[in-house]
Amino acid sequence: MPEANMEFLKREFFKYYYENLDQLVPPGPIKNREFGFFLDKSRGMLRHKCFINLDEFHNFVLNEVPLDIYVSAARYEDPSNRDMQEKKLISAELFFDIDAEPTVSESEESAWVCQNCGKYDLGTEDKCPVCNSPVERAEIVNENQLNEALKEVKKLVEVLRSDFGIDENHISVFFSGNRGYHVHVDQEEFINITAEGRREIVDYLLIQGFEEKRIMHLLKNRSFYSGDLKGIIGRIYRMILEAGGDKIPRNKRRILKQINEIIEEFKVKVDPVVTIDIHRLMRMPGSINSNSGMVKKRVRLQDLSSFNPLKDAVALGEGETVLRVKAVPRFNLGGKSFGPFKDEEVELPAYAAAYIICKGLGEYVRR
Ligand SMILES: [Zn+2]
């Protein structure tokens, strides 16, 4: 990343952290958590950091102004130990990651950069027209894609509540600051679950290994149906009965097709790898995501429907910033629409300039 870009980001990030330090509170107890940081883009993650109290952590953030901040979902006896076993796990929050799928249709909504020869343009190329290398697509998500991800979050919260019996007060939803949502669960019975147990939860959410013949069996012996079947099997069974009116569907192929459609609808599209990994570092709540310059923001359950990530998670200031832009598709941020831009010098609010810089599509010129 060019020096001028880095200086601009660090200046803006510092301003944000300095003014919003009270928002940057890791899950407790702080002395039992492992922290990770990206201090600049060229170096790897600084891991195994540990702080004895909040002040020490805040001083570190203000001094180093990290590009990204992570904290372990797990609590350890010795979090700064570099050996995972020697860290001595105490417990770990259940942690889910749901990402928006960037589906790009219009060429105006996408841009690409060739890492091999440096060529870039608006559009949806897969291969560089100059050197034929695969290109890197600009990762810009829009409201619709984020809304799809939010639907999955609502499904997840519903399953956690009704099928797992998790109390609402122990479910926290966050916008990740870029292209998805994180859901944390810290209810006592769930923080001691092993990796295998977490895998089973993921299988349940993704409806892996669902046995259609159990439904077939229920349909055949409808008299056994008591109306209080729990979980996925109950939901699928009831949907099939509802769809068939009062008649029990008999065509086997049609029922199987119906089951699969219902499974697609009920399946919660979480990232399995994230949930199963007990030692995972998760993006720190209240921290800036350097893939966008937006903040990882808590969304209260009652606000899930009204939350607007591209507005509510904007963290940086409005100060006019001049930027030399390579190619940036149209994007919405902070309630405004920007672009598309191609090979031009533009004046933008700092938060939009940071967004373009974070996506690697522009260079800071001046304030
Ligand atoms: Zn190329």
Residues whose N, C-alpha, C, O or C-beta is under 5 A from the ligand:
A	BS01	ZN	C114 N116 C117 G118 K119 C128 V130 C131 N132 S133
